[in-house]
Amino acid sequence: MAQLELNHISKSFSGTIAVHDFNLAVETGEFISFLGPSGCGKTTTLRMLAGFEIPTSGTIRLDNRDLTLLPANKRNMGMVFQSYALFPNMTAAQNVGYGLKVAGKPKAEIEGRVNEMLDLIQMRDFARRYPNQLSGGQQQRLALARALAIRPQVLLLDEPLSALDAKIRLELRQEIRRIQQHLGITTIYVTHDQEEALSLSDRIVVMRRGVIQQVGTPQQIYNNPAGDFVAEFVGHINLLPVEVDQPRQGIVRLGSQLIRAGQFEHLNGRPVRLAVRPEELKSGFVEGANNLTGKIESVTYLGAIVRIRVDVDGHLVSLDMFNERALNIPAVGQPYAIHFPVGACWLTNGEKE
Amino acid sequence: MKNKQLNRKSGKDPSRWKSLIGLLPFFFFIAFFLVMPSITLFSGAFQDMDGQFTLANFSFLQNTFALKSYLTSIWVSLITSVIGGAFGFFVAYATTSGRAPRWMSTILTTFSGLAANFGGVPLAFAFIATLGRTGFITALLKGICLNGPDGAAICPFNPYDHGFNLYSVVGLILAYTYFQFPLMVLTITPALEGLKKEWVEASTNLGSSSAQYWRYVALPVLLPSLLGATILLFGNAFGAYATAQALTGGSIYLVTIMIGQQIRGDVLGNPNEGYALAFGMVIIMSITIFLYVMLQRKTARWIKS
């Protein structure tokens, strides 16, 4: 039986639907990310879990106990906020011990747990410092320790890394995962950063306009996106408008060039688009693969990869190459041949956003 | 296009001195209306009418009448800063907590800006017109019946027959509170707006009650601002003169009224004694500010760190 269950959760604000019919079962120790653009309802759902918002309908159950209408201070869920929300008048140690203090725990127990938590985030030496004496990364680690000190059943993280710079974000991301796995605590993580969600999560819930689009492991979400929105939102993808040429052979046409795509049976006459990830495309001509020719439109360095955009009969196709020292970068405007395996693409009839 | 050049030696932009020219009127104002009067006051307190050094002006320290005026001034200032402060704090909290409609907070801010500066003779007149012996609220009260402590009806109800007197210390407290509470609203609102919503949520999420949040987080965070605002209110009431003079006609002895009597220029007045009384006020305010600084140091360690 799942530890945390959200059944048919909906939330409206003055007639505007923020979350609609949200269903999810979370196992003990699972790391779940709510992923989606701003306004998709991910934070609202998290706030309903924390008890800061009451669902308009539906139920929330934790260990088979109904929490739906339980006050936030009785839920035993630790929350980490985007803005850290540390109490400025308290030292690092006092912040971590706050939850235990208000629960009336003995001093010795508070001191022991505070030290344990500060050790966990490797900040024992900063115990007597005030939040304004700490860096953003240290403050967020402290906020994590404060949330964990009360030994919550579920850890809730609301875009905890958004306010930090890129390098710290990466370090802290790994630390969050390490601590979560070390404690085996069930965690719900809200983010709009697909890379964060993919690298941290056991499962990802992709949301859009208050509705779940797909729930799955990072691999399932990336490799088998349930629809154009998920495909476009998670990672980069080429979504190319194609015309059906030979339905029986599964062949479509991009401009004047033919592509073998397969899977026609689920399309029902609506506009067809061919989906293929940029990393599936390679330069050159290969017998038996889908081959396209065009002209280089632009070359962009992204560090580890180089993104090349090729104009194929008026349609821009992106291809990603690993940036090796020996890489021969093509010039803008030169003719270019690209290919990809037949099994790397799929057809969709979803409408473009 | 002309580029600004930095001074090679100092690395400073010489044009920044130009911006200080804009502050010249302020410096002149401070020099002529604060520094020079203060020097006159301090030197005058130690001089007799002929300009000779004397300590005789401080003989009021042996005068119970003068000492009582200091006590009354301190007492009235303290009471009105506490009552006005508490009232202002709750009003400001009600409008900043997000539960009151936005238009109400706009109205309150406008009213506070007006009322905090509405003192002196107009304020005294406004109170006389409403709560004076023939004021319209007094007249309204006279038209109704109230049940007394013994259950018997009191008809008509005249507050002046039951101990109320606008022209007394009680009236003075009422009038002072009128300009004290909006001043508190104006000074404490930014501090209340600085309380982050996430702090309440984080506190609640960690299992605290609302009372625990106020005790451990909100009040300690607000305390430096509350202390500062209360000192401001105290000083505001302590230095008030016109309202008390106009309302009570000088029948209640506050230090400011006594100073007024000394420097008004009639034959009984001695300006140098007035300076000495004012010097005493400066000492009291200095002690108050010193205590405030001490408390501030203790309560705001986390700000300075």
Interface residues (C-beta under 8 A of the other chain):
Chain A: A50 G51 F52 P71 A72 N73 K74 R75 N76 M77 G78 M79 F81 S83 A85 L86 F87 P88 N89 M90 Y98 G99 K101 V102 A103 R129 Y130 N132 Q133 A143 R146 A147 I150
Chain B: K196 E198 W199 E201 A202 S203 T204 N205 L206 G207 S208 S209 Q212 Y216 V217 P220 V221 R301 W302 I303 S305
